[in-house]
């Protein structure tokens, strides 16, 4: 298990260090400055060696109990992404996600219901031909699909945010996608 702290200003690093003390198999990586979700995800992936990778944000909105179901789907596909069907986000977050989905479909011709769900499980080989860039985490399902990996979306639980603050909205999501 790899935890990445993107220079959080809360007690995240202390909690990661405690996890390491409890289980020496836990790996900890800390960015010296905030670099964003894409960089943190890439750092975590680079710090792993296994053939199967599972990702999960630390904001407690996704349920780790969903991971075994996603892992089981790897028997038939290369990349499994969660879909938050009963999103517990506010109205603006849900609307911005809907706008982003329409924009992705119109511009990229790909229709994934929820590329923003960070709960994903995939074979390391699914990343072959995929390169990181600022914002790539939002496009990862599309990128691996376009690179030839088989993909599947699976409904997952979603909880109200109790930790951290979202940094995404309509304009920075849409703007990032149009600038790429």
N, C-alpha and C positions, 0 to 999 in steps of 0.2 A: 504494500500500500504506500502510495506516494502522496504527501500533502504538499501543496505549494501555497506559500504566503506571498501575495503580491504587495509587500510592504504595507500591510494593514496597520491601522493606527489603534486597533483594539487589542484584545488579548489573544488573538489568533495564534501568534507565534508561541506564546506560553502554552497554549492548549496542544499545539503540535508537539512541542518538546515533552509534554506530559505523556502524550500517546507514545512517543519514542521510548520513554522510560518504562512504560508498561509493556511494550512489545518491541524488541530490538529489530524486528523485521520491517517496522515502519521507517520509511525514508522521508526526510524533511528537506525542502528546498525553500529558500527565502530570497526574493528579489530585493536588491539594494534600493530600488526606487519603484514606484508604481508604473507598471508597463501595460496593464489592461488584461482583460480576460483571455484574449487570443494568445498573448505571450505566456500567460500562466498555464494555459492548457498545453501549449507546445512544450514548455519547460517540463511539465509533468510527464508528457508522453516520452520526451527524450530521456527522462530519468528512469524509465521502465525498461525491462528486458523481456517480458513475457510475450507470448504470441497473441494473447487476448488482452484488450485494454477496456476498462470501464471508466467513464467519467461522471462526476457528480459535483455540482457546485456546493459551496459551504453555507449557502443562505438558508438551508433547512426547508426549502420549499418542495424539493423532490424527496421521495421516500426510498431509502436504500433497500427496503424490502422488495422493491420491484426488480432489483438487479438479477436475481436468479431466473425470473421469467424472460428477461432480455437475453441473458446468457444462453438459455435453452434454445432460443430462436437462431443462434449461430450454427445450429445443425443444418439449416437450409439457406442461410444468407451470410454475407460478409460483414454487414453493417446494420445494426439495429438502433433506431432512434426512438426515444420516448415521445409520446404525443399527450399533452396535457389537455384532456377532453373537458374536464370540469375545472377550468382555470380559476384559481382563487385570487386573481389579480384585480386591480381596480379597472374601471371602465376604460380609461385612457390607455392602459397597457394592452387590453384586449383589442381595442380599436387599432392601435399602432401595429399590433401583430397581424391583424387582418389586412391592413394597408400594405405592410411589408410582403405578405404572402402574394397579394395581387401583383405587386411590382416585380417580385421574383418570377412569377409565372409569365408575366408579359415580356420581361426582358430576357430571362434565361430559358424560358420554355420548360421549366421544371416546377412541379407542384408538390412540394412537401408541406404537410399541414402545419408543422411546428418545428422549424429549424432552430428556434430559440431554446428549446428544451435541452438542457445540458446533460440529461440522463441518457447516456449512450453506451453501447457495448459493441466492440468491433474487433475483427482480426487485424493484427498489425499490418498484414499485407494489404489491407484495404487502403492504407495511406500511400501505397506506391504511386508515384506520379503526382502526389499532392504536396504543395509547398505552402509554408505559412506566410501570412501577411496580416497586417493590422485589420482585424475584423473577420478573419477567416473562420473563426468558430461558428459564426452565423451561417456560413455557406458550406460547412463541412459535409452534411448529407448530400448536397448537390454535387460538390467536388468529387467525392468518392464514387458517386453514381456515374458521373460523367467520365471518370477514369476507368470504368468497367466493373466496379464492385457491385454485387447484388445488395439491395437495400430493402429494409422493411420498417414500417412504423408500427409501434405497439402502444396502446393506451397505458398511461401511468397515472399514479396518484399525484395530486398537487395540493399543497397546503398554503395557507396564508403566510406572507412573509413575516418572520419574527426576528430575523437577524439581517444586518446590513441594510443598505439603501440601493435601490436600483438606479443605474446610471443611464438607462435606455429610455428613449421616447420616440415619437413619430419621426422627428426631423433628423436625429443623429442616426437612427436605423436606416431610414430611407436615403439620407445623404451619404452614409458610408457605402451603401450598396451601389449608388449611382457613380460614386467616385472611383470605384474599383475597376 
